[in-house]
Amino acid sequence: MTDASARLRLLAQNPLPAIAGLFDSEPDRLARLSLDVAGIHFDFSKLAVTAEIEAVLLEAAQAADLPGWRDRLFAGAEVNTSEHRAATHMAERRDDDAAGEQAAIKALVESIRGDDVSDILHIGIGGSALGPALLLDALGRDGDGPRCHVVANIDGEALARALPLCDPARTRVVLVSKTFTTTETMTNAATTMDWLAAAGVADPRSKVIAVTAAPARAEAWGAGAVLPFAETVGGRYSLWSAVGLPFALRCGWDAWRQLHIGAAGMDAHFRDAPLARNAPVLAGLFDVWAAHFCGAQTRAVFAYDERLRLLVSFLQQLEMESNGKRVTRDGLPVSGPTAAVTWGGTGTDAQHAVFQLLHQGTVVGPTEFVAVTTPGHNLRATHHRQLLANCFAQGAALMAGRSFEAALALSSGDRALAAAKTFPGSRPSATVLLDRLDPVTLGALLAFYEHRTFVAAVLLGINPFDQWGVELGKEMATAVLGDGGAAFDPSTASLMRRGLA
């Protein structure tokens, strides 16, 4: 344990001052904990972090060699220590590959958008589906390219809902699998090929665009086109590669490049800005303070914009698959909690469901509000004004709370009712406010979350780029399908007899 870590543990043992009072005791608090980067305003001033805690967290970042690990990430050096790989997703959004992968994507996009293609059926799972689905849901409504449908689940219901929406004679299939062996993806692909053949499509596999890190396997399978991506691009970081093809097909090449430009802008900020004025760095450090040192094992994220309704699902994989680890890079047990449980929803819907727990429940963790200043619709302005008013009010209410005395005055002296109307307050929150939601700002936002996750991992000393827990589940599923039950515990064997007989 570093000296900074030891001091943080001591600080976490003492009751923190009320967050509202910190604005008086730290006159520079709002300016110090607010940043504007790439069309996004970050306000961390309502988090449960004092100036002293912030200073020690920055010392801890230096002690963990965050600048060195950041340099290795940008240089394409090995940062995935368990698999001895670099993590090269940022290279996918640099505009220096005109003769390589991006040129191939552009040629295919222009060809398909100029052809008589009505539907794109995108088949993948995990990061191969979550990223594209988020991009399409956020920005695809205004696209002028083919309709895009994303299918991930092995549950046949997913395909059964998507296929009737497509015209088989005018459909192209984007099949995404890093290894081109992913069981769920290849099973869905086989069923889709049967559907195309049954509709009279000759040579269904020629209608497939394979996106994979195993191009030879895709070519042997018979895919009509193959777009490779690097083995060093992890699934949850892959939307910047050809995995994001459906977004480019729906919204066009310019939107695709603008997405990358926005992400590259956040990359430059993360690389160049001082740690104390660096949005991903501060966010990652504050995440570690809450989860690791204070034991707040939950972080709620609420998007106050319907276009970002899939953001939480995307972040769940990014954050929990990356940092949900129990050993360090050296294989030693971690010294405390790592990733918090990421959960949330969409405002204002969630206010009528889960905000009771946030305001008065016994589970306390930071809440994050994500909103957009400019609406994406042309309806009456009152819709967006009410939306943002609710967003801003929730953060204020979490911090302010309501005293028992104030509640008693509202309860005609009924002390039991007053207790029910009392809010403890001083519950931490942060706000991320985009100027507008377009490819540039969305790209910057997603890159921010990627770098934030990396910062937290460095401070915790863990590897955010492997996911061995996912692999174990795959191995066990294969064993269940191939075993009569004798190798499993009595409960699992009984379930197999009931469900798989």
C-alpha positions in Angstrom: 0.0 0.0 0.0 1.4 3.4 -0.9 1.5 6.3 1.6 -1.3 8.0 -0.3 -3.5 4.9 -0.1 -3.0 4.7 3.6 -3.9 8.3 4.0 -7.1 7.8 2.0 -8.1 4.9 4.2 -7.7 7.1 7.2 -9.7 9.9 5.6 -12.5 7.4 4.7 -12.8 6.4 8.4 -13.8 9.9 9.5 -17.3 11.3 8.8 -17.2 13.6 5.8 -18.6 17.1 6.1 -22.1 17.7 4.6 -21.6 18.2 0.8 -23.6 21.4 0.8 -21.3 22.9 3.4 -18.3 22.3 1.2 -19.3 25.1 -1.1 -18.8 27.5 1.8 -15.6 26.1 3.1 -14.1 25.7 -0.4 -14.9 28.9 -2.3 -13.3 27.5 -5.4 -15.1 24.2 -5.3 -17.5 24.8 -8.2 -14.7 26.1 -10.5 -12.3 23.4 -9.4 -14.6 20.5 -9.9 -16.2 21.7 -13.2 -14.7 21.2 -16.6 -15.7 21.8 -20.2 -14.3 19.4 -22.8 -15.3 18.6 -26.4 -18.8 20.1 -26.0 -19.5 18.4 -22.7 -19.7 20.1 -19.2 -18.7 18.0 -16.3 -19.8 19.0 -12.8 -18.3 16.9 -10.0 -18.9 19.4 -7.3 -21.7 17.5 -5.6 -19.6 14.4 -5.0 -18.5 13.5 -1.5 -14.9 14.6 -2.0 -13.1 17.4 -0.1 -10.2 19.3 -1.5 -7.9 17.3 0.8 -9.3 14.0 -0.5 -8.9 15.2 -4.1 -5.3 16.2 -3.4 -4.4 12.8 -1.9 -6.2 10.9 -4.8 -4.0 12.8 -7.2 -1.0 11.7 -5.2 -2.2 8.2 -5.4 -2.5 8.5 -9.1 1.1 9.5 -9.4 2.1 6.7 -7.0 0.3 4.2 -9.2 2.2 5.6 -12.2 -1.0 6.7 -14.0 1.0 9.0 -16.4 3.2 6.0 -17.3 0.3 3.6 -17.9 -1.4 6.3 -19.9 1.7 6.7 -22.1 1.8 2.9 -22.6 -1.8 2.9 -23.6 -1.3 5.6 -26.2 1.9 4.1 -27.5 0.3 0.7 -28.2 2.5 -1.0 -25.6 1.4 -4.0 -23.6 -1.3 -3.0 -21.1 -3.3 -6.2 -21.1 -0.8 -8.1 -19.0 -2.7 -11.4 -18.7 -2.9 -11.8 -22.4 0.3 -10.0 -23.2 -1.4 -7.5 -25.6 -1.8 -3.9 -26.2 -5.2 -2.2 -26.2 -5.5 -0.5 -29.6 -9.0 0.8 -29.7 -7.8 4.4 -29.9 -5.9 3.7 -33.1 -9.3 2.9 -34.7 -10.3 6.5 -34.3 -7.1 8.2 -35.6 -7.5 9.7 -39.0 -4.2 8.2 -40.3 -5.5 4.9 -41.8 -6.9 6.1 -45.1 -5.3 3.2 -47.0 -6.2 0.6 -44.4 -9.2 -0.5 -42.5 -11.1 2.8 -42.6 -10.8 2.9 -46.4 -12.3 -0.6 -46.7 -15.1 0.4 -44.4 -15.8 3.6 -46.4 -15.8 1.7 -49.7 -18.3 -0.9 -48.4 -20.5 1.8 -46.8 -20.7 3.8 -50.0 -21.4 0.6 -52.1 -24.3 -0.6 -49.9 -25.8 2.9 -49.4 -25.8 3.2 -53.2 -27.4 -0.2 -53.7 -31.0 -1.4 -53.3 -30.5 -2.5 -49.6 -33.5 -1.9 -47.3 -32.3 -3.6 -44.1 -29.2 -4.4 -42.2 -29.4 -7.3 -39.7 -26.5 -6.9 -37.3 -25.7 -10.1 -35.4 -23.3 -10.1 -32.5 -23.2 -10.3 -28.7 -21.7 -8.3 -25.8 -19.6 -5.4 -27.1 -20.3 -6.6 -30.6 -23.9 -5.6 -30.2 -24.1 -3.1 -27.3 -22.0 -0.4 -28.9 -23.7 -0.5 -32.3 -27.1 -0.6 -30.7 -26.3 2.5 -28.6 -25.1 4.4 -31.6 -28.1 3.5 -33.7 -30.6 4.2 -31.0 -29.0 7.5 -30.2 -28.5 8.9 -33.7 -30.1 6.5 -36.2 -33.5 8.0 -36.3 -32.4 10.8 -38.6 -30.2 8.6 -40.8 -31.1 8.1 -44.4 -29.5 4.7 -45.0 -31.0 1.2 -44.6 -33.0 0.3 -41.5 -30.7 -1.5 -39.0 -31.8 -4.2 -36.6 -29.4 -5.5 -33.8 -29.8 -9.1 -32.6 -27.7 -10.5 -29.7 -29.5 -12.9 -27.6 -29.4 -16.7 -28.3 -33.0 -16.7 -27.3 -34.8 -17.4 -30.6 -37.3 -14.7 -29.6 -34.7 -12.0 -30.5 -34.5 -13.2 -34.1 -38.2 -14.0 -34.3 -38.9 -10.3 -33.6 -36.2 -9.0 -36.0 -36.6 -11.1 -39.1 -40.2 -10.1 -39.9 -39.0 -6.5 -40.0 -36.6 -7.2 -42.8 -37.1 -7.8 -46.6 -35.0 -10.9 -47.2 -34.4 -10.0 -50.9 -32.9 -6.6 -49.8 -31.2 -7.5 -46.6 -27.5 -7.6 -45.8 -26.3 -9.4 -42.6 -23.4 -7.9 -40.6 -22.0 -10.9 -38.6 -19.6 -9.9 -35.8 -17.5 -12.4 -33.9 -13.9 -11.7 -32.9 -13.0 -15.4 -33.2 -15.8 -16.3 -35.7 -16.7 -19.1 -33.3 -18.9 -17.3 -30.8 -21.7 -19.9 -30.1 -24.6 -17.4 -29.8 -23.6 -15.4 -32.8 -22.9 -18.4 -35.1 -26.2 -20.1 -34.0 -28.1 -16.9 -34.9 -26.2 -16.7 -38.2 -27.2 -20.2 -39.1 -30.8 -19.6 -38.5 -30.7 -16.4 -40.5 -29.1 -18.2 -43.4 -32.0 -20.7 -43.3 -34.4 -17.8 -43.3 -32.8 -16.2 -46.4 -32.7 -19.5 -48.2 -36.3 -20.2 -47.4 -37.2 -16.8 -48.9 -35.5 -17.8 -52.2 -32.2 -15.9 -51.7 -29.5 -17.6 -53.6 -26.2 -18.2 -51.8 -27.3 -16.5 -48.5 -23.7 -16.4 -47.1 -22.8 -14.1 -49.9 -25.1 -11.5 -48.3 -23.0 -11.6 -45.1 -20.4 -9.0 -44.1 -18.2 -10.7 -41.6 -16.5 -8.4 -39.0 -13.8 -10.4 -37.2 -10.3 -10.8 -36.0 -10.2 -14.2 -37.7 -10.6 -13.2 -41.4 -9.4 -16.6 -42.7 -12.1 -18.4 -40.8 -14.8 -16.0 -42.1 -13.6 -16.5 -45.7 -13.6 -20.2 -45.3 -17.2 -20.0 -44.0 -18.1 -18.2 -47.2 -18.9 -14.6 -46.1 -19.4 -12.3 -49.1 -17.2 -9.6 -47.6 -14.8 -9.6 -44.7 -13.8 -6.6 -42.6 -11.0 -7.5 -40.1 -10.2 -5.8 -36.9 -7.2 -6.2 -34.6 -6.9 -8.9 -32.0 -5.9 -6.1 -29.6 -9.3 -4.4 -29.8 -11.5 -5.7 -27.0 -15.2 -6.3 -27.6 -16.4 -3.5 -25.3 -14.0 -1.1 -27.0 -14.8 -2.3 -30.5 -17.5 0.1 -31.8 -14.8 2.3 -33.3 -13.7 -0.5 -35.6 -15.8 -2.2 -38.3 -18.0 -3.4 -35.5 -19.7 -0.1 -35.7 -20.5 -0.6 -39.4 -24.3 -0.4 -39.0 -24.1 3.1 -37.7 -22.1 4.1 -40.8 -24.5 2.4 -43.1 -27.5 4.1 -41.4 -26.1 7.6 -40.9 -23.4 7.9 -43.6 -19.7 8.1 -43.7 -19.5 11.7 -42.5 -21.4 10.9 -39.3 -19.0 7.9 -38.8 -15.9 10.1 -39.1 -17.5 12.8 -36.9 -18.0 10.1 -34.2 -14.3 9.3 -34.4 -13.3 13.0 -34.4 -15.2 13.5 -31.2 -13.6 10.5 -29.5 -10.1 11.7 -30.7 -10.8 15.0 -29.1 -11.4 13.4 -25.7 -8.3 11.2 -26.3 -6.2 14.4 -26.7 -7.7 15.9 -23.5 -7.0 12.7 -21.5 -3.4 12.6 -22.9 -2.5 16.2 -22.5 -4.5 17.9 -19.7 -3.0 18.1 -16.2 -4.3 15.4 -13.9 -6.1 17.9 -11.7 -7.9 19.4 -14.8 -8.6 16.1 -16.6 -12.2 15.0 -16.8 -11.6 11.2 -17.2 -8.8 11.3 -14.5 -10.9 13.1 -11.9 -14.0 10.9 -12.6 -11.9 7.7 -12.3 -10.3 8.8 -9.1 -13.6 9.8 -7.6 -15.0 6.4 -8.6 -12.2 4.6 -6.7 -12.7 6.9 -3.7 -16.4 6.0 -3.5 -16.2 2.2 -4.3 -12.8 1.2 -2.9 -12.2 3.4 0.0 -15.7 4.3 1.1 -17.3 0.9 0.2 -20.1 2.4 -1.9 -20.6 -0.6 -4.1 -23.2 0.9 -6.4 -23.1 3.7 -9.0 -26.4 4.8 -10.5 -26.4 6.5 -14.0 -29.6 8.2 -15.3 -29.8 9.5 -18.8 -32.2 12.4 -19.1 -32.5 12.0 -22.8 -34.5 9.2 -24.5 -31.8 9.0 -27.2 -29.3 7.7 -24.5 -31.6 5.1 -23.0 -29.1 2.3 -23.9 -26.2 4.1 -22.3 -26.5 2.3 -19.0 -26.4 -1.1 -20.7 -23.3 -0.1 -22.5 -21.6 1.2 -19.3 -22.5 -2.0 -17.4 -20.3 -4.0 -19.7 -17.6 -1.4 -20.0 -17.2 -0.8 -16.3 -18.1 -4.1 -14.7 -16.4 -6.4 -17.3 -13.3 -4.2 -17.2 -12.9 -3.6 -13.5 -14.9 -6.4 -11.9 -11.8 -8.1 -10.8 -10.5 -9.7 -7.6 -6.7 -9.9 -8.3 -4.1 -7.3 -9.3 -2.0 -7.4 -12.5 0.5 -9.5 -10.4 -2.1 -12.1 -9.5 -2.4 -11.0 -5.9 -5.7 -10.5 -4.1 -7.0 -6.9 -4.3 -6.9 -4.9 -1.1 -10.6 -3.9 -1.2 -13.6 -3.5 -3.5 -13.0 -2.8 -7.2 -15.8 -1.9 -9.6 -19.1 -0.8 -8.2 -22.3 -2.2 -9.6 -23.4 0.1 -12.4 -27.1 0.5 -12.8 -29.7 3.1 -13.7 -32.3 4.1 -16.2 -33.8 7.0 -18.1 -35.2 10.2 -16.6 -37.9 11.1 -15.8 -39.3 7.6 -15.9 -36.8 6.4 -13.2 -38.0 9.1 -10.8 -41.2 7.2 -10.4 -39.5 3.9 -9.8 -36.1 3.8 -8.1 -35.5 7.3 -6.9 -37.3 6.5 -3.6 -34.3 4.3 -2.7 -31.8 7.0 -3.8 -33.3 9.7 -1.6 -34.3 7.7 1.5 -33.0 4.1 1.1 -30.2 2.6 3.1 -28.0 1.8 0.1 -26.0 4.9 -0.7 -23.7 5.4 -3.7 -22.9 8.2 -6.2 -25.5 9.0 -8.8 -24.7 10.4 -12.2 -27.0 12.4 -14.3 -26.4 12.7 -18.1 -28.4 15.3 -20.0 -28.3 17.3 -23.2 -28.9 21.0 -23.4 -30.4 21.1 -26.9 -33.4 18.8 -27.5 -33.4 16.3 -30.4 -37.0 17.1 -31.3 -39.1 20.0 -32.5 -42.0 19.6 -30.1 -43.0 22.3 -27.6 -40.1 23.7 -25.5 -41.9 22.8 -22.3 -41.0 19.1 -22.8 -37.3 19.7 -22.7 -37.5 22.4 -20.0 -39.4 20.1 -17.7 -36.9 17.3 -18.5 -33.9 19.3 -17.6 -35.6 20.9 -14.5 -36.2 17.4 -13.2 -32.6 16.4 -13.8 -31.1 19.4 -12.1 -33.6 19.2 -9.2 -32.8 15.6 -8.4 -29.1 16.4 -7.8 -30.0 19.4 -5.7 -32.5 17.3 -3.6 -30.0 14.5 -3.1 -27.6 17.0 -1.7 -29.9 19.2 0.3 -32.3 16.6 1.8 -34.9 17.7 4.4 -34.4 18.0 8.1 -36.8 16.4 10.6 -37.7 19.8 11.9 -38.6 21.0 8.4 -40.6 17.8 7.9 -42.4 18.2 11.2 -43.6 21.7 10.1 -45.1 20.0 7.0 -46.7 17.2 9.0 -49.0 19.0 11.5 -46.9 17.8 14.4 -47.2 14.1 13.4 -43.7 12.8 14.3 -44.1 9.5 12.5 -45.2 11.2 9.4 -42.4 13.7 9.8 -39.9 10.9 10.1 -41.2 9.5 6.8 -40.8 12.9 5.1 -37.2 13.4 6.4 -34.4 13.1 3.8 -30.8 12.6 5.1 -29.4 14.6 2.2 -25.6 14.9 1.5 -26.0 12.1 -1.1 -23.4 12.4 -3.8 -24.1 13.1 -7.4 -22.4 14.3 -10.6 -23.8 15.8 -13.8 -22.6 15.4 -17.3 -24.2 17.9 -19.6 -23.8 17.7 -23.4 -24.3 20.9 -25.5 -26.1 18.7 -28.0 -26.2 15.0 -29.0 -24.5 14.5 -32.3 -21.8 12.2 -33.5 -19.0 14.4 -32.2 -20.3 14.8 -28.7 -21.4 11.1 -28.5 -18.0 10.0 -29.6 -16.4 12.3 -26.9 -18.8 11.0 -24.2 -18.0 7.3 -24.9 -14.3 7.9 -25.0 -14.6 9.7 -21.7 -16.2 6.7 -20.1 -13.5 4.4 -21.6 -10.6 6.5 -20.2 -12.4 6.9 -16.8 -12.6 3.1 -16.5 -8.9 2.8 -17.4 -7.9 5.4 -14.7 -9.8 3.5 -12.0 -8.1 0.3 -13.1 -4.6 1.8 -12.9 -5.3 3.2 -9.4 -6.6 -0.2 -8.3 -3.6 -2.0 -9.9 -5.9 -4.3 -12.0 -6.1 -5.3 -15.7 -9.2 -3.8 -17.3 -8.7 -5.5 -20.6 -9.3 -9.2 -19.9 -12.5 -10.9 -18.9 -11.8 -14.4 -17.7 -15.1 -14.6 -15.8 -17.0 -14.4 -19.1 -14.9 -17.3 -20.4 -15.8 -19.5 -17.5 -19.5 -19.2 -18.2 -19.0 -20.1 -21.8 -17.0 -23.2 -20.8 -19.7 -24.3 -18.4 -22.5 -23.8 -21.0 -20.7 -26.0 -23.5 -20.3 -28.6 -20.8 -24.0 -28.5 -20.0 -24.9 -29.1 -23.6 -22.5 -32.0 -23.9 -23.0 -33.7 -20.6 -25.8 -35.9 -19.3 -25.6 -34.3 -15.9 -23.2 -36.7 -14.1 -20.4 -34.1 -13.9 -22.6 -31.4 -12.3 -24.0 -30.8 -8.8 -27.4 -32.2 -8.0 -29.2 -28.9 -8.5 -27.8 -28.3 -11.9 -28.3 -31.9 -13.0 -31.9 -31.7 -12.0 -32.4 -28.5 -13.9 -30.8 -30.1 -17.0 -33.2 -33.0 -16.8 -36.2 -30.7 -16.6 -35.2 -28.2 -19.1 -33.0 -30.0 -21.7 -34.7 -33.4 -21.8 
